[in-house]
Amino acid sequence: MYNTSEEPVLRPVARSTTRTDLVSDAIRAAILSGRIKPGETLVERRLAEQLGVSKTPVREALIGLASTGLVVISPNRGVSVRVLDAADLRKAQEVRLLLEPWAVAGSTRLRRPATAATARLALDEARELLPGDDPTALSLANRRFHRALYSDCDNELVTTQLDNLQDLTALGTVAVLWRHWPTWREEFGEHEEILAAVESGDAVLAERLTRAHVKRSVTKLARTKEVAPQHAT
């Protein structure tokens, strides 16, 4: 039986960043930055050599990334970076549509100064990238913008789910959405409106603008024929 006295049986332990976490972050960054391409096979031994670690944390990291949908584990092909089509991206955006407006509103109500400040930095970075010469970098700046606004919603379950969805969004935006609709300037303008609502503390408006922003992507993707992005050569 468990100890029913007031003295707890176990005490909380401080969370530390493990080697697996570091490996996972490194692989995720390489995928989202385009250094590892969609469809590319991920070989444990090669990754371990490049990262200077054993194969164990690499294997654990790949399993974790598979659980978020960023990589795919296949009995025949091993592990490869996920290739998103329009339907995949639409489904991710549909879940974002359910969660992100609520989370942005929650962050806005808490009025933490770092929320808007971090989002403003990401938006300034995106402004410099608006010519579209580096769409991958622009997509990642947009990811940082969105995360800054939803991550202070005070619900780690929602934040974790949105982080995973933002990974898929960043992976698919350049290859799928912007391939059909190069709407990054339009999206930037929408980001400015959302941030203005957050900075003014108008949670209702921030929620409404975020919902409209994500819904536009869902609508576009619903009209797009399923055309898979090009595989790495």
Secondary structure by P-SEA (a helix, b strand, c coil): ccccccccccccccccccaaaaaaaaaaaaaaaccccccbbbbaaaaaaaacccaaaaaaaaaaaaaaccbbbbcccccccccccaaaaaaaaaaaaacaaaaaaaaaaaccaaaaaaaaaaaaaaaaacccccaaaaaaaaaaaaaaaccccccaaaaaaaaaaaaaaaacccccccccccaaaaaaaaaaaaaaaaaacaaaaaaaaaaaaaaaaaaaaaacccccccccc
